[in-house]
Amino acid sequence: MVYALPVSIATSLRQMTGRDPNEEERGASDLEVFYDLVFVVAFSIAGVQLAEYLAEGHYRTAIIGYGIATFAAVWAWINFAWFSSAFDTDDWVYRLLTLVQMIGVAIIAIGMPAVFESIDADEHVDIAVVVIGYLVMRAAMIVQWLRAAAQAREYRATALTYALMTAIAQVGWVVVAALPLDLMPTLVGIAVCMAIELLGPGIAETRFASTPWHPGHIVERYSTLVVITLGEGVVGTVAVLQAIIGNTGWSVETAALGLAAMGVTFAMWWLYFGLDVGRPLAQRPGRSFVFGYGSMLIVVSCAAVGSGIHLIALWLEKETAISEIAVYAAIAIPLTIFCLGTIAMYYFLAGMDRRLIPLVFASMVPLILGAVIAAAGANLLVAAMVGCLAPVMAVLVVEVSVRLAVPRSSR
């Protein structure tokens, strides 16, 4: 009886031998969705910092700080997403290691303000807490890879390569965080560590057996992260509008900003899911690296759109020290990255068709027109609302093309 509990716990473990990449109706698990929700905190903090430093005109601090903060979170998310697509066992060890990674995300979020503050003060870039959180996440992933190496003989060399390269990269991160480096040396160190992190999957997936990831599952994982990131933008917008209404009450400008924020977020969701990448990724799995890492820009731009809306709200409150065209750029630039990035990713995977030029044209015209309105000194809110039509116009092109492609007999 004394040994009954340990034996029961041991026998409850499942063999991490690799999932079936052709598994029917494979979707994200409850644990994966819960894991993704933790990233809302990280994106929210990074987005608020971005908006506030932009409002003060501290562009270098805002952009570099945002890049460092969001990279740390998204990069670790990517590795776990692809691992879980291939080796998810959903037993107690797997769940506890996922909890460790969630704790790491929380630590990263806590350390984000210090990154922005140190860059703004021209001091040693304080990435210590962010790196600690990142190390916690990556240590859990190393254990996961070692378990896969021990139990999945077919993928042993692949898993060991991932574990080794991840461990080497963590040594680099510790060195970069510990040395009293200024901004440029820190950025160089980060670039080197990023290259090592990228080298791991590059070697593992091309020189050894490719991990059995599931195309439908991985597309759903990225889609879930995009939805959650867009949701963070909605939450932030509502909070900012609530503060404005509490100070000055309802106004036409407040209502217009709220409508634009909800509308652009909804249209971004519609565009991303309207250009379905699941089928083409399944047909062209060799392009998974570009999809996996290129989608980082799409996710990060989603969060930055929410920051741009936040900045416009600060402008309404007369709490910005920058020009109106700069405020407009804060929402137009991430919208441009999102629209063009989503379109480019789809066509990279699916191949060209005659919708490409109309899609690019439809998404860029509102953004350019909004910039002209802002530069001309017209109402910034009007310019922003025009710019927010970018994903709306792209969605119209997608939906009209789908409608025209349906035979009359089936309508």
Number of C-alpha atoms within 10 A of each C-alpha: 4 6 7 8 10 10 10 10 11 11 9 12 14 15 15 22 21 22 17 14 17 13 12 9 8 16 16 18 14 9 13 19 14 12 18 21 17 18 24 22 17 24 29 21 20 25 26 22 23 27 27 18 21 24 26 13 17 16 15 14 22 25 16 16 27 25 14 18 24 23 16 19 22 21 16 19 23 17 17 20 20 20 21 24 24 23 23 23 17 17 13 14 16 20 15 13 17 21 17 17 26 22 17 27 30 18 20 29 26 16 22 26 20 17 23 26 18 18 20 17 10 11 13 18 26 24 26 19 19 27 22 20 26 24 23 19 26 24 20 19 24 19 14 24 25 18 20 27 22 16 16 18 14 16 23 20 18 25 29 20 24 25 24 14 19 24 19 14 22 20 12 17 22 15 12 23 21 14 12 14 16 15 17 10 15 19 16 12 18 17 12 16 20 16 12 19 21 17 16 21 21 14 14 21 18 11 12 15 14 15 21 19 21 23 25 22 23 25 20 17 23 20 18 17 20 25 20 22 26 26 20 23 28 20 14 20 23 16 12 18 20 14 14 18 13 10 10 10 11 13 10 8 13 19 13 13 22 18 12 21 23 16 17 22 21 17 21 26 19 18 23 22 16 15 16 15 23 18 13 17 21 18 12 13 14 12 14 15 14 13 19 16 15 15 20 21 16 22 25 22 24 28 26 31 27 31 28 30 26 29 27 24 24 20 19 16 13 10 14 21 15 14 14 21 20 18 25 26 20 25 24 27 15 23 29 22 19 25 23 18 21 24 20 17 18 21 17 17 22 18 11 12 8 8 14 17 10 14 21 19 14 20 25 23 16 23 27 17 15 28 22 14 21 23 17 12 11 13 12 22 23 17 26 30 21 19 29 26 24 28 31 22 22 25 24 16 21 19 15 10 13 11 12 9 9 10 8 8 5 5 6
